[in-house]
Amino acid sequence: CRNILVEDVRIEDSPFWCLHLLMCQNVTLRGIRFDAQNKNNDGIDPEYSEDVLIENVVFNNADDNVAIKAGRDLEGRTIGRSTKNIIIRNCKLLGLHGIVIGSEMAAGVHNVFVENCEAIGYLKRGLYIKSNPDRGGEISNIFFSNVKLDKVEDAFFITSFYHQEGEGHVTHIHNIFVEDVYCREATAAGIVIHGFPEKKVHNIHFTNVTIEKAQIAFDLKEARNIILE
């Protein structure tokens, strides 16, 4: 579909993902409220989609609030239609994970801008990027700015070896920029970055990030050019 507006609606207890944008272009999602407590209850899942604006949304989901996807494994690599140009702003986050990329992202995810968002309760992971060596593809040019997290397990988590499974198609994860992020407490780790020996996660920039309390500050494996300012 093209030229989509979903505005000022309430979505409750979908049996799976609540709002799945499949191969869509020029989308505005504004003023939506979620109260969805079933299994796999992602709020918004753009997949093979581009030019998407998500703003002023209040999430309360049993799974990911926003999960940006681009196909699983061979299907994604064959279709080759990346998800790109996504803006997420002025949203309230509550649920399992806040803003997620993956794990189905084999066609690639690019140009994602998350700004002025705030957790209004517990999140397991605030900012979460995940893939595994079955996927392939590339995740690049991801920007998080002015995000406030409350109590989380991990504030920021990147992994290219999700569930420690897969082979043959390692994802290229690079050029991630995190600026002006605050977290009150991380009960596990503040920043987790796990790459892959053959293709390390690289060029990750953290600027003006405050984590008041964490069990572990950093958990870094197979990563390079991690810049802290």
C-alpha positions in Angstrom: 0.0 0.0 0.0 1.0 3.6 -0.5 -0.1 6.9 1.2 -1.4 5.5 4.5 -2.7 7.4 7.6 -3.6 5.7 10.8 -4.5 8.3 13.4 -6.1 8.5 16.9 -7.2 4.9 17.2 -6.8 2.4 20.1 -5.6 -1.1 19.6 -6.2 -3.8 22.3 -5.0 -7.4 22.5 -4.3 -8.4 19.0 -3.5 -12.1 18.8 -0.1 -11.3 17.3 1.6 -8.2 15.9 -0.8 -5.3 16.2 0.0 -3.2 13.1 2.2 -4.8 10.4 3.2 -2.6 7.5 4.2 -5.0 4.7 5.8 -3.4 1.6 4.3 0.0 2.3 5.4 3.5 1.3 4.6 6.9 2.6 3.0 6.1 5.9 1.9 8.3 8.9 1.0 6.6 12.2 0.0 9.3 14.7 -1.8 9.4 18.1 -2.3 5.6 18.3 -2.7 4.0 21.8 -1.9 0.4 22.5 -3.0 -1.9 25.3 -1.9 -5.3 23.9 -0.9 -8.1 26.3 -1.0 -11.3 24.3 2.0 -13.3 23.0 4.2 -11.6 20.3 2.2 -8.4 20.8 4.5 -6.1 18.9 3.0 -2.6 18.5 4.2 -1.5 15.0 6.2 -3.6 12.6 7.3 -1.9 9.4 8.7 -4.6 7.0 10.0 -4.0 3.5 8.7 -0.5 3.9 9.9 3.0 3.5 9.2 6.6 4.3 7.4 5.9 7.6 6.6 8.5 10.3 5.5 7.2 13.7 4.7 10.0 16.2 2.8 10.7 19.4 2.1 7.0 20.0 1.5 5.6 23.5 2.6 2.0 23.7 1.7 -0.7 26.3 2.7 -4.0 24.6 3.7 -7.4 25.9 6.4 -7.5 23.3 8.4 -4.9 21.2 6.9 -1.5 20.9 8.3 -0.8 17.4 10.1 -3.7 15.6 11.6 -2.7 12.3 12.0 -5.7 10.0 13.0 -6.5 6.4 12.4 -10.2 5.8 13.7 -13.5 7.2 16.8 -15.3 5.7 16.5 -16.4 2.1 13.2 -14.6 1.5 14.6 -11.3 2.6 17.8 -11.7 0.6 15.8 -12.7 -2.5 13.2 -9.9 -2.3 16.0 -7.4 -1.6 13.7 -4.6 -0.6 15.2 -2.8 2.4 13.3 -1.0 5.1 14.4 2.6 5.2 13.7 6.2 6.1 11.8 5.6 9.4 11.2 8.4 11.9 10.0 7.6 15.4 9.4 10.6 17.6 7.5 11.9 20.6 6.4 8.4 21.7 5.8 6.8 25.1 7.3 3.4 25.6 6.1 0.6 27.8 6.4 -3.2 27.3 9.0 -5.8 26.7 11.4 -3.9 24.5 11.3 -0.2 23.3 12.7 0.4 19.9 13.9 -2.8 18.1 15.5 -3.5 14.7 15.3 -7.2 13.7 15.7 -9.9 14.1 14.1 -10.5 10.6 16.0 -8.0 8.6 17.7 -9.9 5.8 17.0 -7.3 3.1 18.5 -4.5 5.3 17.4 -1.7 7.5 18.7 1.9 6.9 18.1 5.5 7.9 16.2 5.1 11.2 15.7 8.2 13.3 14.4 7.9 16.9 14.0 11.1 18.8 12.3 12.6 21.8 10.9 9.3 23.2 10.4 8.4 26.8 9.8 5.1 28.7 6.8 5.4 31.1 7.5 2.1 32.9 9.6 -1.0 32.7 11.4 -2.2 29.5 13.6 -5.2 29.4 15.7 -3.5 26.7 15.4 0.1 25.7 17.2 0.3 22.3 17.7 -3.2 20.8 19.3 -4.2 17.4 19.4 -7.9 16.7 20.3 -10.3 13.9 22.0 -13.7 13.4 24.2 -15.4 10.7 21.1 -16.8 9.0 20.0 -13.4 8.0 22.7 -11.6 6.1 21.9 -8.0 5.0 23.0 -4.8 6.6 21.9 -2.5 9.4 23.3 1.0 9.0 22.7 4.7 9.7 20.6 4.4 12.9 20.2 7.5 15.1 18.9 7.7 18.6 18.5 11.1 20.1 17.0 12.5 23.3 15.6 9.2 24.6 14.8 8.7 28.3 14.7 5.2 29.9 13.6 4.3 33.4 14.4 0.8 34.8 15.6 -1.7 32.2 17.6 -4.9 32.0 19.9 -3.6 29.3 19.8 0.0 28.2 21.4 -0.5 24.8 21.9 -3.9 23.1 23.4 -4.8 19.7 23.9 -8.4 18.7 24.7 -10.1 15.3 24.5 -13.5 16.9 20.9 -13.5 18.2 20.0 -16.7 20.1 23.6 -18.0 19.3 22.4 -19.6 16.1 22.8 -19.4 12.3 25.6 -19.6 9.8 26.7 -18.5 6.4 25.2 -15.0 6.2 26.5 -12.6 8.8 24.8 -9.2 9.1 26.9 -6.1 8.6 26.0 -3.8 11.5 27.6 -0.4 11.5 27.2 3.4 11.8 25.0 3.6 14.9 24.7 7.0 16.6 23.4 7.4 20.2 23.2 10.9 21.6 21.5 12.5 24.7 20.2 9.2 26.2 19.4 8.9 29.9 18.7 5.7 31.8 17.8 5.6 35.5 18.9 1.9 36.1 20.1 -1.1 34.1 19.8 -4.2 36.2 22.1 -6.1 33.8 24.3 -4.0 31.5 24.4 -0.4 30.3 25.8 -1.1 26.8 26.0 -4.5 25.2 27.6 -5.0 21.7 28.2 -8.5 20.4 29.5 -8.8 16.8 30.8 -11.8 14.9 34.4 -12.8 14.4 34.2 -12.5 10.6 32.3 -9.3 10.6 32.6 -7.2 13.7 30.0 -4.6 14.7 31.8 -1.3 14.1 31.5 2.5 14.1 29.2 2.9 17.1 29.1 6.4 18.6 27.8 7.3 22.1 27.6 11.0 22.9 26.3 12.4 26.2 24.8 9.2 27.5 24.0 8.9 31.2 23.2 5.6 32.9 22.8 6.3 36.6 23.2 2.7 37.8 24.2 -0.6 36.1 25.3 -4.0 37.2 27.8 -4.0 34.4 28.8 -0.9 32.4 30.0 -2.6 29.2 29.7 -6.0 27.6 31.7 -5.9 24.3 32.6 -8.8 22.1 33.9 -8.7 18.5 33.4 -5.0 18.2 35.6 -2.2 16.9 35.5 1.6 16.7 33.2 2.0 19.7 33.5 5.7 20.4 32.4 7.3 23.8 32.2 11.0 24.2 
